[in-house]
Amino acid sequence: MSVFSSLIDQSEVVNVLQEAVKSAHNKGDLTQGMTHAWLFTGPPGSGRSNAAVAFAAALVCKDGGCSKCVDCMSTITGSHADVELIKTEGLSIKIDEIRELISRASWAPSVAAWRVVVIEDADRLTDSAANALLKVIEEPGLRTVWLLCAPTLTDVSVTIRSRCRHLQLRTPSTLSVEEFLIKNTGVDSKNAAFAARVSQGHIGRARFIATNQGAQSRRREILSLIFSLKDISSCFKAAARLLDIAQEQAESENSERDSKQLQQLQDAYQGTGRGMISGGAKAIKDLEKEQKSSTTRAIRDNIDGALLDIASLYRDILLIQSGSQEILNIDFRQEITELAKASPAKRSIEQIEALLEARANLGRNSAPLSTLESLFCALK
């Protein structure tokens, strides 16, 4: 078993990475098989960040990614001395963070042959941060490897992606995700099949649904909102309820972490209020700003996930209208069939397009409530 075993349905990508690791270990330098900058793209849930982390582990492992040694384990947990894992919980990665990262990345590796930097959300780089990163990728350190992750090539600037070797991951099959859940989560086959089907190949979401009853309940409530759209008033109520669900989920996921971070910072500055040592008030203010940004992103991510679930519902309606019975949301088969009979296929296509437009607007930082109100009025 190797570090690449966690990648589902990505045999071509794994082969390329294994060849690069072999080249890096055999040659000890950048060669045709190995390069200093890589860009991993793929749809949400395909495992692009997992692939980057697995590659990083294989590069610093003396055995090329055995998954059992200290180097592999510490890389996967984010504690290896020569591997930087950059995850942003905010809306963007700013230039100050990238400048600090570039400074650390210039150091020679301390225990491994390579110093590896993984940026999981390269699509969230601000323009100034991307320009700063470009300079270091253009003139890379001798023993530094950069691994960038983004949904698509167009989410990264042309100048950066032109200097990276590109690897495209694909959406895993439903059967592969089901087998992964049974093997790695301990859920029964029925629950695994359900989660794999409704997640549409999103590995992380499938795991969350399979192991979390609250997630299953939220999904049912979100989809049920669609069947309540009768008039303008019901559309506005449904929009407000969906936003409430997204906010409640974000708060439940972040509150414990936020409290712990605040307590740790207060301990570091020896108290609260005027009893804190110099710089404490500013540090707490900066932390609160970061936590607010993190919560905002979590809410938007939750809304986006909900819209994907709703889109799957209209996909099922379109399939029924086309004469197919192979739908994803079989627990709503009766309601889906009734909606399919009540409108033509052209209307279903328009509704799916409205959902895609709403997701795009949210990606451009439009106000969530007004976006949802407009969407639900279009779906009515």
Residue pairs with C-beta under 8 A, 6 or more apart in sequence:
1 67
1 68
2 58
2 64
2 65
2 66
2 67
3 54
3 57
3 58
3 61
3 65
3 66
3 67
3 72
3 76
4 14
4 17
4 18
4 51
4 54
4 58
4 65
5 67
6 47
6 50
6 54
7 13
7 14
7 47
7 50
7 51
7 54
7 169
8 47
8 172
8 176
8 177
8 180
8 203
9 170
9 171
9 172
9 173
9 176
10 46
10 47
10 51
10 169
10 170
10 172
13 51
13 167
13 168
13 169
16 167
17 51
17 54
17 55
17 58
17 167
18 58
18 64
18 65
19 33
20 33
20 34
20 35
20 55
21 34
21 55
21 58
21 59
21 64
21 65
22 33
22 64
23 31
23 32
23 33
23 34
24 30
24 31
24 33
24 34
24 59
24 113
24 114
25 64
25 113
27 34
28 113
30 36
35 164
35 165
36 137
36 140
36 141
36 144
36 145
36 146
37 137
37 140
37 145
37 146
37 147
37 148
37 163
37 164
37 165
38 52
38 55
38 145
38 146
38 147
38 148
38 164
38 165
38 166
38 167
39 122
39 148
39 149
39 150
39 153
39 156
39 160
39 161
39 164
39 165
39 166
39 167
40 48
40 49
40 51
40 52
40 147
40 148
40 149
40 150
40 167
40 169
41 48
41 149
41 150
41 151
41 152
41 153
41 155
41 166
41 167
41 168
41 169
42 48
42 151
42 168
42 169
42 170
42 171
43 151
43 169
43 170
43 171
43 201
43 202
44 151
44 202
45 171
45 199
45 201
45 202
45 203
45 204
45 205
45 206
46 169
46 170
46 171
46 172
46 201
46 203
47 169
47 172
47 203
48 149
48 150
48 169
49 118
49 120
49 149
51 167
51 169
52 118
52 120
52 147
52 148
52 149
53 75
53 76
53 85
53 118
54 65
55 116
55 147
56 75
56 80
56 83
56 85
56 116
56 118
56 145
56 147
57 65
57 67
57 71
57 72
57 75
57 76
57 80
57 83
58 64
58 65
58 72
59 112
59 113
59 114
59 116
59 145
60 71
60 72
60 75
60 80
60 82
60 83
60 109
60 111
60 112
60 113
60 114
60 116
61 69
61 71
61 72
61 75
62 69
62 71
63 69
65 72
66 72
67 73
71 80
71 111
71 112
74 80
74 81
74 83
75 83
78 85
80 112
81 110
81 111
81 112
82 109
82 110
82 111
82 112
82 114
82 115
82 116
83 112
83 115
83 116
83 117
83 118
84 101
84 104
84 105
84 115
84 116
84 117
84 118
85 118
85 120
86 93
86 97
86 101
86 117
86 118
86 119
86 120
86 121
87 120
87 121
88 120
88 121
88 124
89 290
89 293
89 294
89 297
89 298
90 124
90 290
90 293
90 294
90 297
91 124
91 293
91 296
91 297
91 365
92 124
92 125
92 126
92 129
93 119
93 121
93 124
93 125
93 126
93 129
94 126
94 128
94 129
95 126
95 128
95 129
95 132
97 129
98 125
98 129
98 132
98 133
99 132
101 117
102 132
102 133
102 136
105 115
105 117
105 136
105 141
105 144
105 146
106 136
106 141
106 144
107 115
108 115
108 143
109 115
109 143
113 143
114 143
114 144
114 145
115 141
115 143
115 144
115 145
116 144
116 145
116 147
117 144
117 145
117 146
117 147
118 147
118 149
119 125
119 133
119 146
119 147
119 148
119 149
120 149
121 149
121 150
122 148
122 149
122 150
122 155
122 156
122 160
123 150
123 151
123 155
123 156
125 133
125 156
130 156
130 157
130 160
133 146
133 160
134 157
134 159
134 160
134 163
136 146
137 146
137 160
137 163
137 164
138 163
140 146
146 164
148 156
148 160
148 164
150 156
153 161
153 166
156 164
171 200
171 201
171 202
172 180
172 201
172 203
173 201
174 196
174 197
174 200
174 201
175 196
177 195
177 196
177 199
177 201
177 203
177 206
178 189
178 192
178 193
178 195
178 196
179 192
180 203
180 206
181 187
181 191
181 192
181 195
181 196
181 206
181 207
181 210
182 188
182 189
182 192
184 207
185 192
185 207
185 210
185 211
187 195
187 210
187 211
191 210
192 210
194 209
194 210
194 331
195 206
195 207
195 209
195 210
196 206
196 210
197 328
197 330
198 209
198 219
198 309
198 312
198 328
198 329
199 205
199 206
199 209
200 308
200 312
200 328
205 305
208 215
209 215
209 216
209 219
218 245
218 249
219 309
220 331
221 241
221 245
222 242
222 245
222 306
222 309
222 310
223 309
223 310
223 313
223 329
223 332
225 238
225 241
225 242
225 376
226 238
226 310
226 313
226 379
227 335
227 339
228 234
228 237
228 238
229 235
229 238
229 376
229 379
229 380
230 380
231 380
232 377
232 380
234 380
235 373
235 376
235 377
235 379
235 380
236 373
236 376
238 372
238 376
239 369
239 372
239 373
239 375
239 376
240 369
242 303
242 306
242 372
243 299
243 303
243 368
243 369
243 372
245 302
245 306
246 299
246 300
246 302
246 303
246 306
246 368
247 299
249 298
249 302
250 295
250 298
250 299
250 302
251 295
253 298
254 291
254 294
254 295
254 298
258 291
261 287
261 291
262 284
262 287
262 288
265 280
265 283
265 284
265 287
266 272
266 276
266 280
266 284
269 276
269 277
269 279
269 280
269 283
269 284
270 276
270 277
270 280
271 280
299 368
300 362
300 368
303 362
303 368
303 372
304 359
304 362
307 355
307 358
307 359
307 362
307 375
308 359
310 355
311 352
311 355
311 356
312 328
312 329
313 329
313 332
313 336
314 348
314 351
314 352
314 355
315 328
315 352
316 327
316 328
316 329
316 332
316 336
317 336
317 339
317 340
317 348
318 340
318 345
318 348
318 349
318 352
319 325
319 326
319 327
320 327
320 336
320 337
320 340
321 340
321 344
321 345
321 348
322 345
327 333
327 336
329 336
340 348
350 378
351 378
351 379
354 375
354 378
354 379
355 375
355 379
358 371
358 372
358 374
358 375
361 371
362 368
362 371
